[in-house]
Amino acid sequence: MALPDKRLNDLIRFYEILDMLAEKTGGPRILAECSGHMEWPERGVYFFQEHGETRSDSGTGPRIVRVGTHALKPGSKTTLWKRLVQHRGSAKTGGGDHRGSIFRLLVGTALSATNGMTVPTWGRGGSATKSVREKEQQLEELVSITIGQMPFLWLEVPDPPGPNSLRAYTERNAIALLSNYSKPALDAPSPYWLGSHCNRGKVRASGLWNQNHVDEPYDPAFLDELERLVRRMKGAP
């Protein structure tokens, strides 16, 4: 495990690299305002922020609350935009499918707790009947509104699908660096962070809308690779 001072220095560098990324992309986008007509790389890694969640140790500005990627199975055809749509939900109906997005599932558990909603089928099974989905619709809509308002940055990583991809390496190490799970808290969540009401202990303890990799060590060398990826990414049109 990295020493606290070392991790803080690495966090500072991580956010400096994300500042470079923001310059390349023209700044964060709001998911609800995005469409497939925008220019998106085929594959990449995304970094979500959340209104009201700011850094307190590594500098100033918003802290990252979720890191993710896609196409981690060989042969997967999922693009970056398709994965973002799964998190955002349907622009037409306002709903979504939390069974196809762990991000939606986690946010939904917190929203149901803070809004006094009882949805016993939430997170159960890989599919659901029409009647079950209808009962979940109100919460799905609330999740879509919440995630849809989150700003995010995206990084092009054009490598083949697979669990050993550079995207997987970047995602895993970024999560492990940002996570406060079982270590001194750096850039801790605000007292009002929605994730504090999530029913998953790893979310609450890590300060992230992530469960995988939050309890793992990170490889500091990934920051060199992250900076290389950002520097070679073309700027916003």
C-alpha positions as a Python dict, from the first residue, in 0.01 Angstrom:
ca = {
    (1, 'M'): (0, 0, 0),
    (2, 'A'): (129, 345, -91),
    (3, 'L'): (227, 571, 198),
    (4, 'P'): (-21, 855, 269),
    (5, 'D'): (221, 1128, 152),
    (6, 'K'): (298, 933, -163),
    (7, 'R'): (-70, 879, -235),
    (8, 'L'): (-143, 1249, -183),
    (9, 'N'): (130, 1344, -428),
    (10, 'D'): (-6, 1093, -676),
    (11, 'L'): (-358, 1232, -631),
    (12, 'I'): (-228, 1581, -700),
    (13, 'R'): (-61, 1460, -1017),
    (14, 'F'): (-373, 1264, -1118),
    (15, 'Y'): (-586, 1579, -1105),
    (16, 'E'): (-320, 1779, -1288),
    (17, 'I'): (-345, 1523, -1568),
    (18, 'L'): (-724, 1548, -1566),
    (19, 'D'): (-690, 1926, -1598),
    (20, 'M'): (-488, 1860, -1915),
    (21, 'L'): (-763, 1626, -2031),
    (22, 'A'): (-1028, 1892, -1969),
    (23, 'E'): (-834, 2131, -2190),
    (24, 'K'): (-826, 1870, -2465),
    (25, 'T'): (-1200, 1795, -2448),
    (26, 'G'): (-1316, 2152, -2395),
    (27, 'G'): (-1416, 2080, -2036),
    (28, 'P'): (-1658, 1834, -1878),
    (29, 'R'): (-1990, 1756, -2044),
    (30, 'I'): (-2324, 1707, -1871),
    (31, 'L'): (-2453, 1362, -1958),
    (32, 'A'): (-2817, 1465, -2000),
    (33, 'E'): (-2710, 1721, -2260),
    (34, 'C'): (-2510, 1473, -2468),
    (35, 'S'): (-2613, 1277, -2776),
    (36, 'G'): (-2471, 1023, -3013),
    (37, 'H'): (-2436, 1298, -3274),
    (38, 'M'): (-2144, 1441, -3080),
    (39, 'E'): (-1793, 1328, -3157),
    (40, 'W'): (-1703, 1033, -2934),
    (41, 'P'): (-1409, 794, -2951),
    (42, 'E'): (-1503, 432, -3006),
    (43, 'R'): (-1344, 323, -2680),
    (44, 'G'): (-1233, 506, -2369),
    (45, 'V'): (-1243, 565, -1995),
    (46, 'Y'): (-1475, 813, -1824),
    (47, 'F'): (-1444, 1014, -1502),
    (48, 'F'): (-1762, 1142, -1336),
    (49, 'Q'): (-1789, 1441, -1105),
    (50, 'E'): (-2087, 1527, -887),
    (51, 'H'): (-2227, 1866, -790),
    (52, 'G'): (-2133, 1956, -433),
    (53, 'E'): (-1840, 1714, -419),
    (54, 'T'): (-1508, 1897, -408),
    (55, 'R'): (-1148, 1815, -330),
    (56, 'S'): (-1012, 1905, 12),
    (57, 'D'): (-657, 1765, 19),
    (58, 'S'): (-522, 1740, -335),
    (59, 'G'): (-619, 2089, -440),
    (60, 'T'): (-939, 2269, -535),
    (61, 'G'): (-1218, 2185, -775),
    (62, 'P'): (-1452, 1889, -816),
    (63, 'R'): (-1345, 1544, -706),
    (64, 'I'): (-1398, 1235, -920),
    (65, 'V'): (-1679, 1015, -784),
    (66, 'R'): (-1682, 735, -1041),
    (67, 'V'): (-1439, 589, -1293),
    (68, 'G'): (-1552, 344, -1557),
    (69, 'T'): (-1489, 189, -1895),
    (70, 'H'): (-1650, -70, -2123),
    (71, 'A'): (-1580, -363, -2356),
    (72, 'L'): (-1379, -567, -2107),
    (73, 'K'): (-1484, -896, -2261),
    (74, 'P'): (-1307, -1022, -2576),
    (75, 'G'): (-1519, -950, -2882),
    (76, 'S'): (-1740, -693, -2711),
    (77, 'K'): (-1892, -437, -2947),
    (78, 'T'): (-1995, -187, -2678),
    (79, 'T'): (-1874, 163, -2760),
    (80, 'L'): (-1800, 442, -2514),
    (81, 'W'): (-2118, 628, -2607),
    (82, 'K'): (-2336, 316, -2575),
    (83, 'R'): (-2201, 261, -2225),
    (84, 'L'): (-2268, 622, -2130),
    (85, 'V'): (-2626, 584, -2259),
    (86, 'Q'): (-2675, 281, -2036),
    (87, 'H'): (-2583, 499, -1739),
    (88, 'R'): (-2791, 796, -1854),
    (89, 'G'): (-3105, 604, -1937),
    (90, 'S'): (-3360, 671, -2207),
    (91, 'A'): (-3386, 1028, -2329),
    (92, 'K'): (-3732, 943, -2469),
    (93, 'T'): (-3898, 786, -2164),
    (94, 'G'): (-3682, 930, -1887),
    (95, 'G'): (-3640, 582, -1745),
    (96, 'G'): (-3359, 333, -1777),
    (97, 'D'): (-3241, -15, -1687),
    (98, 'H'): (-3041, -43, -1367),
    (99, 'R'): (-2984, -412, -1442),
    (100, 'G'): (-2761, -304, -1728),
    (101, 'S'): (-2569, -41, -1530),
    (102, 'I'): (-2420, -98, -1186),
    (103, 'F'): (-2381, 280, -1164),
    (104, 'R'): (-2759, 320, -1192),
    (105, 'L'): (-2815, 38, -945),
    (106, 'L'): (-2591, 196, -681),
    (107, 'V'): (-2734, 546, -722),
    (108, 'G'): (-3084, 400, -705),
    (109, 'T'): (-3026, 241, -366),
    (110, 'A'): (-2915, 578, -227),
    (111, 'L'): (-3204, 769, -385),
    (112, 'S'): (-3461, 522, -257),
    (113, 'A'): (-3322, 564, 95),
    (114, 'T'): (-3320, 945, 86),
    (115, 'N'): (-3664, 968, -75),
    (116, 'G'): (-3840, 709, 137),
    (117, 'M'): (-3909, 487, -163),
    (118, 'T'): (-3958, 114, -123),
    (119, 'V'): (-3866, -80, -436),
    (120, 'P'): (-3806, -441, -321),
    (121, 'T'): (-3716, -567, -669),
    (122, 'W'): (-3437, -313, -720),
    (123, 'G'): (-3115, -492, -809),
    (124, 'R'): (-3272, -835, -818),
    (125, 'G'): (-3211, -1056, -1121),
    (126, 'G'): (-3064, -988, -1459),
    (127, 'S'): (-3402, -916, -1618),
    (128, 'A'): (-3754, -824, -1513),
    (129, 'T'): (-4110, -851, -1634),
    (130, 'K'): (-4300, -553, -1767),
    (131, 'S'): (-4506, -526, -1448),
    (132, 'V'): (-4190, -521, -1234),
    (133, 'R'): (-4029, -256, -1452),
    (134, 'E'): (-4341, -41, -1428),
    (135, 'K'): (-4315, -47, -1048),
    (136, 'E'): (-3949, 53, -1074),
    (137, 'Q'): (-4009, 331, -1327),
    (138, 'Q'): (-4033, 618, -1079),
    (139, 'L'): (-3698, 533, -924),
    (140, 'E'): (-3542, 475, -1267),
    (141, 'E'): (-3653, 823, -1368),
    (142, 'L'): (-3502, 975, -1054),
    (143, 'V'): (-3174, 792, -1125),
    (144, 'S'): (-3174, 926, -1482),
    (145, 'I'): (-3218, 1282, -1357),
    (146, 'T'): (-2942, 1244, -1098),
    (147, 'I'): (-2680, 1082, -1321),
    (148, 'G'): (-2783, 1297, -1614),
    (149, 'Q'): (-2678, 1611, -1428),
    (150, 'M'): (-2332, 1479, -1343),
    (151, 'P'): (-2041, 1635, -1535),
    (152, 'F'): (-1783, 1396, -1675),
    (153, 'L'): (-1458, 1381, -1867),
    (154, 'W'): (-1369, 1109, -2114),
    (155, 'L'): (-1037, 979, -2238),
    (156, 'E'): (-984, 802, -2567),
    (157, 'V'): (-808, 467, -2523),
    (158, 'P'): (-832, 289, -2860),
    (159, 'D'): (-728, -62, -2765),
    (160, 'P'): (-900, -396, -2835),
    (161, 'P'): (-1171, -528, -2599),
    (162, 'G'): (-1050, -754, -2319),
    (163, 'P'): (-984, -775, -1945),
    (164, 'N'): (-614, -697, -1995),
    (165, 'S'): (-673, -388, -2203),
    (166, 'L'): (-510, -54, -2133),
    (167, 'R'): (-858, 78, -2050),
    (168, 'A'): (-896, -184, -1779),
    (169, 'Y'): (-552, -98, -1642),
    (170, 'T'): (-637, 272, -1634),
    (171, 'E'): (-976, 219, -1474),
    (172, 'R'): (-847, -21, -1209),
    (173, 'N'): (-560, 197, -1095),
    (174, 'A'): (-753, 524, -1102),
    (175, 'I'): (-1020, 372, -879),
    (176, 'A'): (-761, 225, -641),
    (177, 'L'): (-583, 562, -615),
    (178, 'L'): (-900, 761, -553),
    (179, 'S'): (-1055, 512, -310),
    (180, 'N'): (-1049, 584, 63),
    (181, 'Y'): (-1141, 225, 148),
    (182, 'S'): (-944, 104, 454),
    (183, 'K'): (-692, 389, 430),
    (184, 'P'): (-657, 748, 549),
    (185, 'A'): (-924, 958, 379),
    (186, 'L'): (-801, 1202, 117),
    (187, 'D'): (-1047, 1431, -63),
    (188, 'A'): (-1320, 1282, 156),
    (189, 'P'): (-1684, 1306, 48),
    (190, 'S'): (-1890, 1597, 175),
    (191, 'P'): (-2127, 1533, 466),
    (192, 'Y'): (-2412, 1555, 215),
    (193, 'W'): (-2278, 1309, -42),
    (194, 'L'): (-2559, 1097, -183),
    (195, 'G'): (-2336, 790, -181),
    (196, 'S'): (-2337, 794, 199),
    (197, 'H'): (-2690, 652, 174),
    (198, 'C'): (-2595, 371, -67),
    (199, 'N'): (-2656, 23, 74),
    (200, 'R'): (-2314, -98, -43),
    (201, 'G'): (-2041, -64, 217),
    (202, 'K'): (-1763, -33, -40),
    (203, 'V'): (-1929, 271, -193),
    (204, 'R'): (-1968, 442, 143),
    (205, 'A'): (-1614, 358, 258),
    (206, 'S'): (-1440, 442, -69),
    (207, 'G'): (-1621, 767, -142),
    (208, 'L'): (-1681, 645, -496),
    (209, 'W'): (-1972, 507, -696),
    (210, 'N'): (-1753, 203, -755),
    (211, 'Q'): (-1723, -137, -591),
    (212, 'N'): (-1459, -315, -795),
    (213, 'H'): (-1094, -225, -725),
    (214, 'V'): (-1170, 7, -431),
    (215, 'D'): (-990, -233, -194),
    (216, 'E'): (-687, -289, -418),
    (217, 'P'): (-343, -121, -424),
    (218, 'Y'): (-258, 97, -722),
    (219, 'D'): (46, 104, -944),
    (220, 'P'): (190, 460, -942),
    (221, 'A'): (334, 396, -1288),
    (222, 'F'): (-17, 415, -1432),
    (223, 'L'): (4, 792, -1401),
    (224, 'D'): (279, 799, -1663),
    (225, 'E'): (57, 599, -1897),
    (226, 'L'): (-243, 819, -1819),
    (227, 'E'): (-46, 1133, -1902),
    (228, 'R'): (79, 975, -2225),
    (229, 'L'): (-278, 891, -2327),
    (230, 'V'): (-396, 1244, -2256),
    (231, 'R'): (-108, 1407, -2443),
    (232, 'R'): (-171, 1202, -2756),
    (233, 'M'): (-546, 1263, -2753),
    (234, 'K'): (-660, 1517, -3009),
    (235, 'G'): (-830, 1832, -2890),
    (236, 'A'): (-1200, 1911, -2908),
    (237, 'P'): (-1329, 2007, -3255),
}
